[in-house]
Structure formats: C-alpha cells, structure tokens
Amino acid sequence: MRKASALTLAILLIFACFSCKRKTNKDAVSESRTSGKTTILVDETYAQILDDQIAVFKSDYPSATVNVVAGNENEIMPKFRKGEVKMLVLSRMLKPGEDSFYKQKQSRIYTDRFAIDGLALIVNKNDADSTITAEEAYGIMKGTSKTGKKLVFDNAYSSTIRYFIDSAGITQLPKEGVYTLKTTNDVIKYVAENKGYIGVIGVNWLLKDVKVSSPFLSDVKTLGVKNLPGKNGSDGYYKPTQENLINGKYPFLRNVYLINAEGTNGLGTGFATWLSSPRGQLIVLKSGLGPHKVAEREFNFKTSNKK
C-alpha cells in the first residue's frame, strides 16, 4: 500500500507540473509583429513623437508593449553597440564600427526612414535680424565669423550639435561663439532673455500642442535661412515650416530613422512597418515633422439630379 501511495503521489506531482506549465504558456503573450514586448532606444529629441506613435499602436494592438529608453546619442548608443537593446531611433544612419557587434553575430540590420526633421534657429523677438544664411551659421561653427553672432545648443552630446559639426566639416568647436546648455528649454529661455544669441532647437519644440511647451516661446522668433549657393533653398530665405521640410527648401534638414537589429520577424519589425504605414505617417504629419511618405488623398464626388 505504501508503494502504491508513493506512486500515486509521484503521478499527481507530474500532472501538477504539466498543468502549471500549460497555464504559464497560456498566460504568456506570444511574440509576433503585433504582440509581445520590445524596447527602443530613442534620441530624446524624438521621445514625444515616439510616445504618440506607441500610444496609437498600442490601441490597435493591445497585446503589444513597446518600451522607450530616451537619452542623447552618447547615452543610448553604447547600449545598442553592445547588443543590450537592438532597436534605435536616430537622426542619422550608423557610422562604421557601430554595427560590429551585429556583424560578428551575422545579424542583419534594417534602417528605415519614417520622418523628416528640421533644426530651427531662434533669436530674441526684439533682435533686428530675421534672416541668416547657412554660410553664416557654418562660419560661426568654424570660428571664422565676423558678425559677432553666437550659437547656443541644448547640450554638448546632443544630435543637434553633432549635426552642425558634421555639416560645417569641423572636428572641434571654436573657443568662442558656440555655447551649450543642458536642455532645449534652457536654450529657449536663454535666447528669450538675451539678445545677440541664436538658439538651435528641433522644430517640434515650436509647436503649440507640444506636451511640455516652453513659457518663453512667445519671447523668441524663428529666422528664415538661405541655403548654400547651388543647393535647394538657395533662392530665398525659408523658415522650417512643415511644407519646407517636405519640399526640401529649408536648409537644416535631417532624416529620422528607425534602426532595427532584432533579427526576428517579431514586434520590432511589426512596429517599424507600422511607422511607415498611412496611420503611422499621419501621426508624423500631425506632429509637425515631415512624413516619409505623403499619403494621397482620395475624394468622392456625389452627383445629384435634384435641381
């Protein structure tokens, strides 16, 4: 009887284990293009638009969880390079060496543009100047400008200042004329309180419906910019309106990319595809940035015999 009892107990334990395992698998969310969990590293400049995209994506696919880790390039890039997080939103493509981890693993990386961003130049509303040329701006970055104008950026490690360093073709900042603070709000406040300084910020910060708008926006104005000779936008001074982002006439443009190295046909791939869909692109359009693709509008005309 003791042996029978022991055997019965063992059988019950085995069935209990299988039962628990089945319950765990049933409760877990399976990984697919529209379900599961993934994490994206995001240049802090685009954190808000990603939050908006994720909120709508989540409403369409409740079983999907997309987490965001935002920071400047120096903060988020190491996590990607080491393979800790395999999705990344940047205003540039990867540089040589930044994909070495994935090359060693023979894992493919997919890069898709989903938006067009612009860098606005702002000055104190009482400044006499309302325009500037791209050549003048690059001259300040090179330290060769004789105008006395000064550029102010959000922080020394942001994608904003990196864009101007690359565009001006320099390797280090000049001793005078270029200054960095900590945040975009700091830049707007500083320019609003000081004449003679040109703040450089993302165009989405100028929108009225931005979640955390600066109370100092009413004390600054946006400069019109003329591009370098021979380039699109060199025929006049253009402001960073959404139209000028889309048609490419505003000089200081940059693409926004989603870089996906997950290597599976899972949620990361599904979200990347969704960003470029008409629904995802409509959110980009509403954000004030330029969409990767402008959706065609169809109109239905109804005719009536009534007079």
C-alpha positions as CSV (number, residue, x, y, z in Angstrom):
1,M,0.0,0.0,0.0
2,R,2.9,2.4,0.8
3,K,4.4,1.8,-2.6
4,A,1.1,2.4,-4.3
5,S,0.6,5.6,-2.4
6,A,4.1,6.8,-3.3
7,L,3.5,6.0,-7.0
8,T,0.1,7.8,-6.9
9,L,1.8,10.9,-5.3
10,A,4.5,11.0,-7.9
11,I,2.0,10.8,-10.7
12,L,0.0,13.6,-9.2
13,L,3.1,15.8,-8.9
14,I,3.9,15.2,-12.5
15,F,0.4,16.2,-13.6
16,A,0.6,19.3,-11.4
17,C,3.9,20.3,-13.0
18,F,2.5,19.9,-16.6
19,S,-0.7,21.8,-15.5
20,C,1.4,24.7,-14.2
21,K,3.5,24.8,-17.3
22,R,0.4,24.8,-19.6
23,K,-1.1,27.7,-17.5
24,T,2.2,29.7,-17.8
25,N,2.4,29.3,-21.5
26,K,-1.3,30.2,-21.9
27,D,-0.9,33.4,-19.9
28,A,2.3,34.5,-21.7
29,V,1.9,36.8,-24.7
30,S,3.4,35.2,-27.7
31,E,5.9,37.2,-29.8
32,S,4.6,38.3,-33.2
33,R,4.5,41.5,-35.3
34,T,1.6,42.8,-33.2
35,S,2.2,41.2,-29.8
36,G,4.9,40.7,-27.2
37,K,7.5,43.1,-25.8
38,T,10.3,45.2,-27.3
39,T,12.4,48.1,-26.2
40,I,13.6,51.1,-28.4
41,L,16.4,53.5,-27.7
42,V,15.4,57.0,-28.7
43,D,17.2,60.2,-29.3
44,E,15.5,62.4,-26.7
45,T,14.6,64.9,-29.4
46,Y,12.1,62.4,-30.7
47,A,10.8,60.9,-27.5
48,Q,7.5,62.7,-27.7
49,I,6.6,61.7,-31.2
50,L,7.5,58.1,-30.3
51,D,5.2,58.2,-27.3
52,D,2.4,59.3,-29.6
53,Q,3.1,56.6,-32.1
54,I,3.3,53.9,-29.4
55,A,0.0,55.0,-27.8
56,V,-1.9,54.6,-31.1
57,F,0.0,51.4,-31.9
58,K,-1.0,50.0,-28.5
59,S,-4.6,51.0,-29.1
60,D,-4.6,49.0,-32.3
61,Y,-2.7,46.0,-30.8
62,P,-3.4,45.8,-27.0
63,S,-1.1,42.7,-26.7
64,A,2.0,44.8,-27.8
65,T,4.3,46.5,-25.3
66,V,6.9,48.9,-26.7
67,N,9.2,50.5,-24.0
68,V,11.3,53.6,-24.7
69,V,14.7,54.5,-23.3
70,A,15.4,58.1,-24.2
71,G,18.7,60.0,-24.0
72,N,21.3,61.8,-26.0
73,E,23.4,59.9,-28.5
74,N,26.3,59.3,-26.1
75,E,23.9,57.8,-23.6
76,I,21.9,55.5,-25.8
77,M,24.5,54.4,-28.5
78,P,26.6,52.2,-26.2
79,K,23.5,50.1,-25.3
80,F,22.9,49.5,-29.0
81,R,26.5,48.8,-29.8
82,K,26.7,46.1,-27.1
83,G,23.5,44.5,-28.2
84,E,21.7,45.3,-25.0
85,V,18.9,46.9,-26.9
86,K,18.6,46.2,-30.6
87,M,16.3,49.0,-31.8
88,L,17.3,52.6,-32.1
89,V,15.8,55.9,-33.3
90,L,18.4,58.4,-34.6
91,S,18.6,61.4,-36.9
92,R,21.4,59.7,-38.8
93,M,22.4,56.3,-40.1
94,L,25.0,54.1,-38.3
95,K,28.7,55.0,-38.6
96,P,31.4,52.5,-39.4
97,G,32.1,50.3,-36.4
98,E,28.8,50.9,-34.7
99,D,27.5,47.7,-36.2
100,S,30.5,45.5,-35.4
101,F,28.6,43.5,-32.7
102,Y,25.9,42.5,-35.2
103,K,28.4,41.7,-38.0
104,Q,30.1,39.3,-35.6
105,K,26.8,37.7,-34.9
106,Q,25.9,37.7,-38.7
107,S,22.7,39.5,-37.7
108,R,21.2,41.9,-40.3
109,I,20.3,45.5,-39.5
110,Y,17.4,47.2,-41.2
111,T,17.3,51.0,-41.4
112,D,14.0,52.8,-42.4
113,R,13.4,56.5,-42.5
114,F,10.0,57.4,-41.1
115,A,10.1,61.2,-40.7
116,I,11.9,64.4,-41.8
117,D,13.1,66.8,-39.1
118,G,14.4,70.3,-39.2
119,L,16.6,72.4,-36.9
120,A,15.1,75.8,-36.2
121,L,17.2,78.9,-35.5
122,I,15.6,81.2,-32.9
123,V,16.5,84.7,-31.7
124,N,15.2,87.1,-29.2
125,K,11.9,88.7,-30.6
126,N,13.5,92.1,-30.2
127,D,16.6,91.3,-32.3
128,A,16.7,93.2,-35.6
129,D,17.7,90.2,-37.6
130,S,15.1,88.0,-39.1
131,T,17.2,86.0,-41.5
132,I,20.6,84.3,-41.7
133,T,22.4,82.3,-44.4
134,A,23.6,78.7,-43.9
135,E,27.1,80.0,-44.8
136,E,26.9,82.5,-41.8
137,A,25.8,79.7,-39.5
138,Y,28.7,77.5,-40.6
139,G,31.1,80.4,-40.2
140,I,30.1,80.7,-36.5
141,M,30.8,76.9,-36.1
142,K,34.2,77.3,-37.7
143,G,35.1,80.3,-35.7
144,T,35.6,82.5,-38.8
145,S,32.5,84.6,-38.5
146,K,33.0,88.4,-38.1
147,T,29.3,89.1,-37.3
148,G,29.6,88.7,-33.6
149,K,26.6,86.3,-33.6
150,K,26.7,83.3,-31.2
151,L,25.1,79.9,-31.4
152,V,23.5,78.1,-28.4
153,F,22.8,74.4,-28.3
154,D,21.0,72.2,-25.9
155,N,24.0,70.1,-24.7
156,A,27.4,69.1,-25.8
157,Y,26.4,65.5,-26.6
158,S,23.2,66.0,-28.5
159,S,22.4,65.1,-32.0
160,T,21.7,68.8,-32.7
161,I,25.2,70.0,-32.2
162,R,26.6,66.8,-33.9
163,Y,24.6,67.7,-37.0
164,F,26.1,71.2,-37.2
165,I,29.6,69.9,-36.5
166,D,29.2,67.4,-39.4
167,S,27.6,69.9,-41.7
168,A,30.3,72.6,-41.1
169,G,33.0,70.0,-41.6
170,I,34.8,70.6,-38.4
171,T,36.4,68.3,-35.8
172,Q,36.2,70.6,-32.8
173,L,34.3,73.6,-31.6
174,P,35.8,77.1,-31.7
175,K,36.9,78.7,-28.5
176,E,34.3,81.4,-28.8
177,G,30.9,81.8,-30.5
178,V,29.4,78.3,-29.7
179,Y,27.9,77.5,-26.4
180,T,26.0,74.6,-24.9
181,L,23.5,74.4,-22.0
182,K,21.6,71.3,-20.7
183,T,18.2,71.2,-22.3
184,T,16.1,72.6,-25.2
185,N,14.0,74.5,-22.7
186,D,17.2,76.1,-21.3
187,V,18.1,77.3,-24.9
188,I,14.7,78.9,-25.4
189,K,14.8,80.6,-22.1
190,Y,18.4,81.9,-22.6
191,V,17.6,83.3,-26.0
192,A,14.4,84.9,-24.8
193,E,16.4,86.7,-22.1
194,N,19.5,87.6,-24.1
195,K,19.9,89.4,-27.4
196,G,22.6,88.5,-29.9
197,Y,22.3,84.7,-29.4
198,I,20.9,82.2,-31.9
199,G,19.4,79.1,-30.3
200,V,19.3,75.8,-32.3
201,I,16.3,73.6,-31.5
202,G,14.2,70.9,-33.1
203,V,11.1,72.3,-35.0
204,N,8.7,70.2,-32.9
205,W,9.5,72.4,-29.9
206,L,7.9,75.3,-31.7
207,L,4.5,73.7,-32.0
208,K,1.7,74.9,-29.9
209,D,0.4,71.5,-29.0
210,V,3.8,70.2,-27.7
211,K,3.2,68.3,-24.4
212,V,5.7,70.4,-22.4
213,S,6.0,73.7,-24.2
214,S,8.3,76.4,-23.0
215,P,6.6,79.5,-21.4
216,F,9.3,81.6,-23.2
217,L,8.3,80.7,-26.8
218,S,6.4,84.0,-27.1
219,D,9.6,85.9,-26.5
220,V,11.5,84.4,-29.4
221,K,11.2,84.4,-33.2
222,T,12.3,82.0,-35.9
223,L,14.9,83.0,-38.5
224,G,14.5,82.4,-42.2
225,V,17.5,80.6,-43.7
226,K,19.1,80.8,-47.1
227,N,20.9,77.7,-48.2
228,L,24.4,77.4,-49.7
229,P,24.7,78.5,-53.4
230,G,23.6,75.9,-55.9
231,K,21.6,73.9,-53.3
232,N,17.8,73.6,-52.9
233,G,16.6,76.6,-51.0
234,S,19.4,79.0,-52.1
235,D,16.9,81.2,-54.0
236,G,15.5,82.8,-50.8
237,Y,15.1,82.7,-47.1
238,Y,12.9,79.8,-45.8
239,K,11.5,79.1,-42.4
240,P,11.2,75.5,-41.0
241,T,7.5,75.1,-41.9
242,Q,6.2,71.6,-42.5
243,E,5.8,72.4,-46.2
244,N,9.5,73.5,-46.4
245,L,10.6,70.3,-44.6
246,I,8.7,68.2,-47.2
247,N,9.8,70.1,-50.3
248,G,13.4,70.2,-49.0
249,K,13.8,74.0,-49.3
250,Y,14.7,74.5,-45.6
251,P,18.5,74.0,-45.4
252,F,18.9,72.4,-42.0
253,L,17.1,69.1,-42.6
254,R,17.8,65.7,-41.2
255,N,16.1,62.3,-41.6
256,V,14.7,60.3,-38.7
257,Y,15.5,56.6,-38.9
258,L,14.4,53.5,-37.0
259,I,17.3,51.1,-36.9
260,N,16.2,47.5,-36.2
261,A,18.7,44.8,-35.4
262,E,16.4,42.4,-33.6
263,G,16.9,39.8,-36.3
264,T,13.5,38.3,-36.0
265,N,10.1,38.8,-37.6
266,G,8.7,39.9,-34.2
267,L,7.2,43.0,-32.6
268,G,10.2,45.3,-33.5
269,T,9.7,44.5,-37.2
270,G,5.9,45.0,-36.9
271,F,6.3,48.4,-35.2
272,A,8.9,49.5,-37.8
273,T,6.5,48.6,-40.6
274,W,3.6,50.3,-38.8
275,L,5.6,53.6,-38.6
276,S,5.7,53.8,-42.4
277,S,2.1,52.8,-42.8
278,P,-0.5,55.5,-43.6
279,R,-1.7,55.5,-40.0
280,G,1.9,56.0,-38.6
281,Q,2.7,58.6,-41.2
282,L,-0.5,60.6,-40.3
283,I,0.8,60.9,-36.7
284,V,4.1,62.2,-38.1
285,L,2.2,64.7,-40.1
286,K,0.2,65.9,-37.1
287,S,3.4,66.2,-35.1
288,G,4.7,69.0,-37.4
289,L,7.5,67.0,-38.9
290,G,7.7,65.9,-42.5
291,P,6.4,62.4,-43.1
292,H,8.5,59.9,-45.1
293,K,5.6,59.4,-47.4
294,V,2.8,61.9,-48.0
295,A,-0.5,59.9,-48.3
296,E,-2.6,60.6,-51.4
297,R,-6.0,61.9,-50.7
298,E,-9.0,60.5,-52.5
299,F,-12.2,62.5,-52.9
300,N,-15.6,61.0,-53.7
301,F,-17.8,63.4,-55.6
302,K,-21.5,62.6,-55.4
303,T,-23.8,63.9,-58.1
304,S,-27.5,64.6,-57.6
305,N,-30.3,65.0,-60.1
306,K,-32.1,67.4,-57.8
307,K,-32.3,71.0,-59.1
